[in-house]
């Protein structure tokens, strides 16, 4: 692993390789970030500290401060003011909030086979017109009367990347709102949240965090959202909003918060610090180089992956049945939609790619 980055909180330089070695200790060949990432050493330590704080009965104020630090870090990553970022636990919860904002009969355009959390809340409404088209036809399928287009920036099943620029242009032309899920992209693909009405991401994949944290970016005027799930944390003064109806909602996107899983955010703060230390551009170059190496190796073996240029997720049709065999060989990959899915991140090396290729050739 080549390249140098600034050392943490210092002017010294240390290699990318040395930093990754200090932070990650995989016991197998882990090529499954699209399911969940390995946790950095600093994140594990932060989680342990948070649990110890709770066990010893000390104030939880530092854990609530972690939530705000994570919100600010994600705002920097997404390129928006922190006042536009809501903190929650899952994409599905945020999708439900967006779904609740639509009038009966509204048309929602989606991509076929997209991840359930991006889709199901719209179907669960029962009174919306949900239309699914192939991902490649999404932008061309926006039409007069389309109220919202909802799509993942990178598809979970096979890594295909949505043409978000074309989608944004088509949505603007027809007056449709946009909802983009960056869960499989944030951390390696630049997140341009300001280009869409709403965007969302969980944080336990390429952002290296624990499960249980997610962020929703909303417009400055909050769009059409109503904080139907608002509890005490959504108040302008949360500790004065614990009893009875919330009399004053937060003046920022925090009005769309749900009560945070404090341990998750304690760990996530450390993870996001690492992502910012390394930089998304460095991560992207590293991840894509490994994915391209895998694609080239597959070609020599006579396998053709689902076309997903520019993505660190590589999905090979018909080989999903080999996932248990790979697991027995100490190689962690996924079986998704019948495909064998490998996904590459900063803790992976060329040797990891070659080991998977060797296992598949055998």
Secondary structure, 3 states (H helix, E strand, C coil): CCCEEECCCCCCEEEHHHHHHHHCCCCCEECECCCCCCCCHHHHHHHHHHHHHHHCCCCCHHHHHHHHHHHHHHHHHHCCCHHHEEEECCHHHHHHHHHHCCCCCCEEEEECCCCHHHHHHHHHHCCCEEEEECHHHCHHHCCCCEEEEEEECECCCCCCECCHHHHHHHHHHHCCEEEEECCCCECCECCCHHHCCEEEEECCCCCCCCCCCEEEECCCCCCCCCCCCCCHHHECCHHHCCCCCCCCECCCHHHHCCCCCHHHHHHHHHHHHHHHHHCHHHHHHHHHHHHHHHHHHHHHHCCCECCCCCCCEEEECCCHHHHHHHHHCCEECEEECCEEEEECCCCCCHHHHHHHHHHHHC
